[in-house]
Amino acid sequence: MAEGGAVPSGEWARLEAAIKNGLRQLRSRYLPSAGGWGDPKNGVGDSVELGESPLCALPVDMQLYIISFLSPQHLCMLGMTSHYWYLLVQDRLLWRYFLIRDLPSWPSVEWHGLPDKAVLSSLFSESAEDSAPPPNYMSIYLKCCPRSRKALRSRHPVYGAVTSFFQSLVMPGEPRFAMFGPGIEQMDDSLVARMMTSPDLVPVMCILQKQIDGIGSGVTFQLDNQHKFNILTLYTRTSSERDRARRDQGTSANKIFMNVDPNGNQPGVSLSYALMPKVKEVCKVVDGFIYVANAESNREHNREDEVAQILAMADPEFGPQKRPFLVLSCVTRPGDKCIPSVFMAHDLNLNKLNRPWMVQNTEISTLSGLLDGIDWILGEVGRKL
């Protein structure tokens, strides 16, 4: 798989040439000149006036250029206008082209639309066309694309309202979320401090909760002046220990997790984690989890360690298994190189979480993407937005 989703220029040229060749074959079969419908012998060149529509009469290169600007929904609507366009928008190479182009830039991915690793490998592989059976790139694109997900979600407003009503009958108080992860301690800017000063997330003052051994505190925020929710931030170290670690490049004891090795340090067996007793109590009362991941591609990351900590925090022993899990995939500033959300989901093995989850790209300095993530997790716990 190409790093960061990059594709060699030679692969792009080969893929575009294959798409255009397929387009020409479709034109010669389904948009022939007066010689007869569907006869492949009556081929037409790019410059023949087809009489179907101005779009059909354009050269193949121009058709591909125009449809590349269409949204997935509009492209599917185009496929309903004629047999030619129906076959074109089903073309597997065309949707592979769109996936390669768009997937690295998508700001979020959800649990029900994550392409598996085999699909990603075939997507960026030179020998992708030799794989069998071939992936349905169109279906993968429509399930994974953020714009498609939002369109599908808005089709059932009545169901959403009913769900929110019944949830409100049984959910006491404000939703509570436990926030943890290396992104709240390693980044050059503080996500928590930015949230406290955001005009869109107004902290309700004078409701600071009691700290847990100096490593966490709770703040209730108000979104859009109406939706209140509480975030309990859990740090692995105290504030003074974090400052000392940045200054001396040292480490200190983890105040959230403790190592557990049931296999007696056998070679090749990774350590697992257990939660400190007071953190277990927190996990039993929260309605969901927010994991702040460091998505800067120019840094080294211990993803294996992070996966073990995520599994420990989301252990179904501590509460309902359907509680949502939001991953804020963070960089510090606009322009910082970011690991794509789809790749972050695989890096963190989120498919092992038997619960709703979402990865949302977030910029700490501007809080870009944060509100989208908050909207999602509030919706998952039954808050109608």
KAZIMO-V751905 format. One record per pair of residues at least 4 apart in sequence whose ideal C-beta (glycine too) atoms are under 7 Angstrom apart, sorted by the first residue. I is the first residue (numbers start at 1). J is the second residue. D is the distance in Angstrom with one decimal. If there is no record, write none. Layout:
i | j | d
I | J | D
I | J | D
//
This chain:
i | j | d
1 | 120 | 5.9
1 | 121 | 5.8
1 | 124 | 4.8
2 | 6 | 4.6
2 | 7 | 5.8
2 | 124 | 4.8
4 | 104 | 6.2
4 | 297 | 6.3
4 | 340 | 6.9
5 | 103 | 6.1
5 | 104 | 3.0
5 | 340 | 5.6
7 | 11 | 5.0
7 | 12 | 5.7
7 | 100 | 5.4
7 | 124 | 6.4
9 | 13 | 6.4
10 | 14 | 6.4
11 | 15 | 6.2
11 | 126 | 6.4
12 | 16 | 6.2
13 | 17 | 6.2
14 | 18 | 6.5
15 | 19 | 6.5
15 | 93 | 6.6
15 | 97 | 5.6
16 | 20 | 6.3
17 | 21 | 6.3
18 | 22 | 6.5
18 | 93 | 5.4
19 | 23 | 6.3
19 | 64 | 6.3
19 | 93 | 5.1
19 | 94 | 5.6
19 | 97 | 6.1
20 | 24 | 6.5
20 | 60 | 5.1
20 | 61 | 6.5
20 | 64 | 6.4
21 | 25 | 6.7
22 | 26 | 6.5
22 | 91 | 6.0
22 | 93 | 6.4
23 | 27 | 6.5
23 | 60 | 4.7
23 | 63 | 6.6
23 | 64 | 6.6
23 | 88 | 6.7
24 | 28 | 6.4
24 | 60 | 5.5
25 | 29 | 6.4
26 | 30 | 5.8
26 | 84 | 5.9
26 | 87 | 5.8
26 | 88 | 5.9
27 | 31 | 4.9
27 | 44 | 6.2
27 | 60 | 7.0
28 | 32 | 6.7
28 | 40 | 6.0
28 | 43 | 3.8
28 | 44 | 5.9
29 | 38 | 6.3
29 | 40 | 5.0
30 | 38 | 6.8
30 | 83 | 5.6
30 | 84 | 4.1
31 | 44 | 6.7
31 | 50 | 4.9
31 | 52 | 5.9
31 | 56 | 5.8
31 | 84 | 5.5
32 | 36 | 6.5
32 | 37 | 6.6
32 | 39 | 6.0
32 | 42 | 4.1
32 | 44 | 6.1
33 | 42 | 6.1
33 | 44 | 5.5
33 | 48 | 6.0
35 | 39 | 6.2
35 | 42 | 3.7
36 | 42 | 6.1
44 | 48 | 4.1
44 | 50 | 6.9
46 | 59 | 3.9
46 | 60 | 5.6
49 | 57 | 5.7
50 | 56 | 4.8
50 | 57 | 4.9
52 | 56 | 3.9
52 | 82 | 6.9
55 | 63 | 6.8
58 | 62 | 4.3
58 | 63 | 5.3
60 | 64 | 6.5
61 | 65 | 6.4
62 | 66 | 6.3
63 | 67 | 6.4
64 | 68 | 6.4
67 | 75 | 6.2
67 | 78 | 7.0
70 | 74 | 4.3
70 | 75 | 4.4
70 | 78 | 6.7
71 | 75 | 6.8
71 | 147 | 6.0
72 | 76 | 6.5
72 | 141 | 6.4
72 | 142 | 5.6
72 | 145 | 5.6
72 | 147 | 6.7
72 | 148 | 5.1
73 | 77 | 6.5
73 | 151 | 6.0
74 | 78 | 6.5
75 | 79 | 6.9
75 | 89 | 5.4
76 | 89 | 6.3
78 | 85 | 5.2
78 | 89 | 6.2
79 | 85 | 5.2
79 | 86 | 4.6
79 | 89 | 3.6
80 | 86 | 7.0
81 | 85 | 5.3
82 | 86 | 6.7
83 | 87 | 6.4
84 | 88 | 6.3
85 | 89 | 6.2
86 | 90 | 6.7
90 | 138 | 6.5
91 | 95 | 7.0
92 | 96 | 6.2
92 | 134 | 6.1
92 | 137 | 5.5
93 | 97 | 6.3
94 | 98 | 6.7
95 | 99 | 6.2
95 | 137 | 3.7
95 | 138 | 4.2
95 | 141 | 5.2
96 | 100 | 6.3
96 | 123 | 6.5
96 | 137 | 4.5
97 | 101 | 6.4
98 | 102 | 5.7
98 | 141 | 5.8
99 | 103 | 5.2
99 | 123 | 5.8
99 | 137 | 5.5
99 | 140 | 6.6
99 | 141 | 5.4
100 | 123 | 6.1
100 | 124 | 6.9
102 | 106 | 6.4
103 | 340 | 6.7
103 | 342 | 5.8
104 | 340 | 4.4
106 | 145 | 6.8
106 | 146 | 5.6
106 | 341 | 5.9
106 | 342 | 6.9
107 | 146 | 6.4
107 | 341 | 6.4
107 | 360 | 6.6
107 | 361 | 4.3
107 | 369 | 5.7
108 | 146 | 5.3
108 | 341 | 5.5
108 | 358 | 6.1
108 | 359 | 6.1
108 | 360 | 4.6
108 | 361 | 6.6
108 | 372 | 6.6
109 | 113 | 6.3
109 | 114 | 5.7
109 | 144 | 6.2
109 | 341 | 4.7
109 | 342 | 5.1
109 | 345 | 5.4
109 | 359 | 5.1
110 | 149 | 6.3
110 | 358 | 4.8
111 | 350 | 7.0
111 | 356 | 5.5
111 | 357 | 4.6
113 | 143 | 4.0
113 | 144 | 4.4
113 | 149 | 6.4
114 | 342 | 6.8
114 | 345 | 5.3
114 | 351 | 6.4
115 | 119 | 4.2
115 | 120 | 5.7
115 | 140 | 5.1
115 | 144 | 6.1
115 | 342 | 6.6
117 | 121 | 6.2
117 | 346 | 6.1
118 | 122 | 6.4
119 | 123 | 6.1
119 | 135 | 5.0
119 | 140 | 6.1
120 | 124 | 6.8
121 | 125 | 5.8
122 | 128 | 4.4
122 | 131 | 5.0
122 | 135 | 6.0
123 | 128 | 6.5
135 | 140 | 6.3
136 | 140 | 6.4
137 | 141 | 6.0
138 | 142 | 6.4
139 | 143 | 6.2
140 | 144 | 5.9
141 | 145 | 5.7
142 | 148 | 4.9
145 | 149 | 6.8
146 | 150 | 6.5
147 | 151 | 6.5
148 | 152 | 6.3
149 | 153 | 6.2
150 | 154 | 6.4
156 | 160 | 5.9
157 | 161 | 6.3
158 | 162 | 6.5
159 | 163 | 6.3
160 | 164 | 6.3
160 | 384 | 6.5
161 | 165 | 6.4
161 | 384 | 6.3
162 | 166 | 6.6
163 | 167 | 6.1
163 | 382 | 6.4
164 | 168 | 6.3
164 | 382 | 5.4
164 | 383 | 6.9
164 | 384 | 3.7
167 | 171 | 5.5
167 | 382 | 2.8
168 | 382 | 6.6
171 | 382 | 6.1
174 | 220 | 6.2
174 | 228 | 4.6
174 | 229 | 5.4
174 | 230 | 5.3
175 | 229 | 4.6
175 | 287 | 4.6
175 | 378 | 6.5
175 | 381 | 4.8
175 | 383 | 6.5
176 | 230 | 4.5
176 | 232 | 6.6
176 | 285 | 6.5
176 | 286 | 4.7
176 | 287 | 5.4
177 | 229 | 6.7
177 | 231 | 5.3
177 | 286 | 5.9
177 | 287 | 6.5
177 | 288 | 4.9
177 | 289 | 6.5
177 | 290 | 5.2
177 | 377 | 6.6
178 | 232 | 5.2
178 | 234 | 6.0
178 | 282 | 5.7
178 | 283 | 6.5
178 | 286 | 4.6
178 | 289 | 5.4
179 | 184 | 6.9
179 | 231 | 5.2
179 | 232 | 6.8
179 | 233 | 4.9
179 | 234 | 6.8
179 | 290 | 4.1
179 | 292 | 6.5
180 | 234 | 4.2
180 | 256 | 6.5
180 | 291 | 6.5
180 | 313 | 6.6
181 | 291 | 4.4
181 | 292 | 3.9
181 | 293 | 5.7
182 | 186 | 4.8
182 | 293 | 7.0
182 | 294 | 5.2
182 | 306 | 6.9
183 | 187 | 5.7
183 | 191 | 6.6
183 | 292 | 3.4
183 | 293 | 5.3
183 | 294 | 4.9
183 | 328 | 6.7
183 | 330 | 4.4
184 | 191 | 5.6
184 | 192 | 6.2
184 | 233 | 6.6
184 | 235 | 6.9
184 | 292 | 4.7
185 | 235 | 6.3
185 | 236 | 6.7
185 | 242 | 5.8
186 | 294 | 5.3
187 | 191 | 6.9
187 | 294 | 6.6
187 | 330 | 6.2
187 | 332 | 5.4
187 | 364 | 5.8
188 | 332 | 4.7
189 | 194 | 6.7
189 | 332 | 5.0
189 | 364 | 4.5
189 | 365 | 5.4
190 | 194 | 6.4
191 | 195 | 6.3
191 | 292 | 6.0
191 | 330 | 6.6
191 | 364 | 5.0
192 | 196 | 6.5
192 | 233 | 5.7
193 | 197 | 6.8
194 | 198 | 6.4
194 | 364 | 5.8
194 | 367 | 5.6
195 | 201 | 5.5
196 | 203 | 5.5
198 | 367 | 5.6
200 | 371 | 5.9
201 | 221 | 4.6
201 | 223 | 6.1
202 | 221 | 6.7
202 | 222 | 4.7
203 | 219 | 5.3
203 | 221 | 5.5
204 | 220 | 4.4
204 | 222 | 5.8
204 | 228 | 6.8
207 | 220 | 5.1
208 | 217 | 5.8
208 | 218 | 6.9
208 | 219 | 6.4
209 | 217 | 6.0
209 | 218 | 3.4
209 | 232 | 6.9
211 | 216 | 6.1
211 | 217 | 4.9
212 | 216 | 4.8
212 | 278 | 5.1
212 | 282 | 6.8
213 | 255 | 6.2
213 | 278 | 6.4
214 | 238 | 4.6
215 | 234 | 6.4
215 | 235 | 4.6
215 | 237 | 7.0
215 | 238 | 6.0
215 | 255 | 4.5
215 | 256 | 6.9
216 | 232 | 5.8
216 | 233 | 5.3
216 | 234 | 4.4
216 | 235 | 6.0
217 | 233 | 6.4
218 | 230 | 5.4
218 | 231 | 6.8
218 | 232 | 4.3
219 | 231 | 6.0
220 | 228 | 5.7
220 | 230 | 4.7
221 | 229 | 6.0
221 | 231 | 6.6
222 | 227 | 6.9
222 | 228 | 5.1
223 | 227 | 4.3
223 | 374 | 6.2
227 | 378 | 6.1
227 | 383 | 5.8
227 | 385 | 6.7
229 | 378 | 6.3
231 | 290 | 6.9
232 | 282 | 6.2
232 | 286 | 6.8
234 | 256 | 5.5
234 | 279 | 6.5
236 | 254 | 4.7
236 | 255 | 5.8
236 | 256 | 5.2
237 | 241 | 3.8
237 | 242 | 5.1
237 | 245 | 6.8
237 | 252 | 5.4
237 | 255 | 6.2
239 | 243 | 6.6
240 | 244 | 6.3
241 | 245 | 6.2
241 | 252 | 4.7
242 | 246 | 6.6
243 | 247 | 6.4
244 | 248 | 5.8
244 | 250 | 6.8
245 | 250 | 5.4
245 | 251 | 6.4
245 | 252 | 6.4
255 | 276 | 6.6
256 | 275 | 6.7
256 | 276 | 6.0
256 | 279 | 5.3
257 | 273 | 4.2
257 | 275 | 6.4
257 | 309 | 5.6
257 | 312 | 6.1
258 | 273 | 6.9
258 | 274 | 5.5
258 | 276 | 6.4
259 | 271 | 5.1
259 | 273 | 6.5
260 | 271 | 7.0
260 | 272 | 5.1
260 | 273 | 6.3
260 | 274 | 4.7
261 | 265 | 5.7
261 | 271 | 5.3
263 | 269 | 4.6
270 | 304 | 6.1
270 | 308 | 6.7
271 | 308 | 6.8
272 | 308 | 5.4
273 | 308 | 5.0
273 | 309 | 5.3
273 | 312 | 4.1
274 | 312 | 6.1
275 | 279 | 4.4
275 | 280 | 4.7
275 | 283 | 6.7
275 | 312 | 5.8
275 | 313 | 6.8
278 | 282 | 6.9
279 | 283 | 6.5
280 | 284 | 6.7
280 | 318 | 6.0
282 | 286 | 6.3
283 | 313 | 6.4
283 | 318 | 4.0
283 | 319 | 6.2
284 | 318 | 5.1
284 | 319 | 5.4
287 | 323 | 6.1
287 | 381 | 4.9
288 | 323 | 4.9
288 | 324 | 4.4
288 | 325 | 6.8
288 | 326 | 6.9
288 | 377 | 5.4
288 | 380 | 6.8
288 | 381 | 5.9
289 | 313 | 6.2
289 | 314 | 6.3
289 | 323 | 6.9
289 | 325 | 4.9
290 | 326 | 4.8
290 | 328 | 6.4
290 | 377 | 7.0
291 | 310 | 6.2
291 | 325 | 6.8
291 | 327 | 4.8
292 | 328 | 4.9
292 | 330 | 5.9
293 | 327 | 5.6
293 | 328 | 6.8
293 | 329 | 5.1
293 | 330 | 6.5
293 | 344 | 6.3
293 | 348 | 6.8
294 | 299 | 6.4
294 | 301 | 6.2
294 | 330 | 6.4
295 | 329 | 4.1
295 | 330 | 5.7
295 | 331 | 5.6
295 | 338 | 5.0
295 | 339 | 4.6
295 | 344 | 6.0
295 | 361 | 7.0
296 | 331 | 5.4
296 | 336 | 5.9
296 | 337 | 6.8
297 | 337 | 4.4
297 | 338 | 6.6
297 | 339 | 5.1
298 | 337 | 5.9
302 | 306 | 6.5
303 | 307 | 6.1
303 | 347 | 4.8
303 | 348 | 6.5
304 | 308 | 6.8
305 | 309 | 6.6
306 | 310 | 6.3
306 | 348 | 6.2
307 | 311 | 6.4
307 | 348 | 5.9
307 | 349 | 4.8
308 | 312 | 6.5
309 | 313 | 6.3
310 | 314 | 6.0
310 | 348 | 6.3
311 | 315 | 6.9
311 | 352 | 6.9
314 | 325 | 6.1
314 | 353 | 5.9
314 | 355 | 6.9
316 | 321 | 4.2
319 | 323 | 6.1
321 | 354 | 5.8
321 | 355 | 5.7
322 | 355 | 5.6
322 | 356 | 6.9
323 | 355 | 6.2
324 | 355 | 6.6
324 | 356 | 4.6
324 | 357 | 6.8
324 | 377 | 5.2
324 | 380 | 3.8
324 | 381 | 6.6
325 | 353 | 5.7
325 | 355 | 5.8
325 | 357 | 4.2
326 | 358 | 5.6
326 | 360 | 6.7
326 | 373 | 5.2
326 | 376 | 6.5
326 | 377 | 4.5
327 | 344 | 6.9
327 | 348 | 6.7
327 | 357 | 6.8
327 | 358 | 6.9
327 | 359 | 4.5
327 | 360 | 6.9
328 | 360 | 5.8
328 | 362 | 4.5
328 | 370 | 6.9
328 | 373 | 5.8
329 | 339 | 6.8
329 | 341 | 5.8
329 | 344 | 4.7
329 | 359 | 5.4
329 | 360 | 6.6
329 | 361 | 5.1
329 | 362 | 6.4
330 | 362 | 4.9
330 | 364 | 5.6
331 | 336 | 3.8
331 | 338 | 4.8
331 | 363 | 5.9
332 | 336 | 5.7
332 | 364 | 5.3
332 | 365 | 6.1
333 | 363 | 6.6
333 | 365 | 4.9
334 | 363 | 5.6
334 | 366 | 6.3
338 | 361 | 6.0
339 | 343 | 5.5
339 | 344 | 5.1
340 | 344 | 6.9
341 | 345 | 6.5
341 | 359 | 4.4
341 | 361 | 5.5
343 | 347 | 6.1
344 | 348 | 6.3
344 | 359 | 5.3
345 | 350 | 4.7
345 | 359 | 4.9
350 | 357 | 5.1
353 | 357 | 5.4
356 | 380 | 5.4
358 | 373 | 6.8
358 | 376 | 5.1
360 | 369 | 5.3
360 | 372 | 5.7
360 | 373 | 3.8
361 | 369 | 5.0
362 | 368 | 6.8
362 | 369 | 4.1
362 | 370 | 5.2
362 | 373 | 6.7
363 | 367 | 7.0
363 | 368 | 4.3
363 | 369 | 6.5
369 | 373 | 6.4
370 | 374 | 6.3
371 | 375 | 6.2
372 | 376 | 6.6
373 | 377 | 6.5
374 | 378 | 6.1
375 | 379 | 6.2
375 | 385 | 5.4
376 | 380 | 6.4
377 | 381 | 6.7
378 | 383 | 4.0
378 | 385 | 6.1
379 | 383 | 6.4
379 | 385 | 5.9
//
